[in-house]
Amino acid sequence: MENKEQKPDQGEVRKKLDDASRKTSSYAQYSSIAFQMLGTIGLGVWGGMKIDEWSGNKFPAWTVILSLTAIGTSLYLFIKQLPKQ
């Protein structure tokens, strides 16, 4: 008896590799956007806390203002970086 091993088709292998590459690229893109959002919001909160500490405010007005501004900015950047389809 002959034992013939079937080799996968070149086109099929290339398609699977392209799909895996696309998924990895998409994952890297969205994870970098998440870290950018985290950094932007964190910087806004930290900056607001430092300004409130420096000015001696009883109510953390600058923390609230800069936090909301950072959230808006990060959402704007997120939407801007989404792939256009």
N, C-alpha and C positions, 0 to 999 in steps of 0.2 A: 504494500500500500504506500502510496505517495502522500506525504504530509505537506501540503502546500499552504504556506502562510500568506495571508492576504495583506498586502501593503496598502496603507491608506492612500487615497488619492491626493495628489499635490494640492489641488485646489481646495479640497476639504480641510487639509491641515492649515493652509494659509488663512482660510476663512475663520477657523477656530482661533488662530493666533491673533488675527485682526480684532476679533470680538473681545478677547481677553485684554488686548492692549487698550482698546477703547474704554473698557470698564475701569481699568487701572487709571487711565488718564482722567476720566470723569471723577473717580474717587479722590485723586490727588487735587484736582481743581476745587472741588467742593470742600475738602478738608482745609485747604489753604484759605478759602473764603471764611470758613468758620473761625480760624485762628486770627484772621484779620479783624473780624467783628469783635472777637473777644478782646483783642488788644485795643481797639478803638474805644469800646465801652469802658474797659478798665482804666484807660488813660483819662477819659472824661470824669469818671468817679474819683480817681486819685487827685486829679487837678482841682476838682470842686472841693474835695475835703481839705486840701492844702490851702486854698484861697479862704475857705471858711475858718480854718484854724488861724490863719494869718490875720484876718479881719476881725476875729472875735465875735462872729455872729452867733446868737443863741439858736436861731433857726437855720438849718443848713441849706440856705437858698442857692448858693453857688453849686453845691453838690447836686441838687435837684435839676437846676438849669443845665449844667454841663453834662449830667447823665442823660437827660432827655435829648439834648443836642447830639451827643455821641451815638445814641440809639438811632436817631433819625439819619445821621450821617452814615452809619454802618449799613442801615437798610437801603439807603440810596446807592451806596457802593455795591452792595449785593445785587440789587436789581440791574445795575449798570453792567456788571460782570457776567450776568446770565447769558448763555449762548442764544443767539438770535436764530429763530427757526422759521 
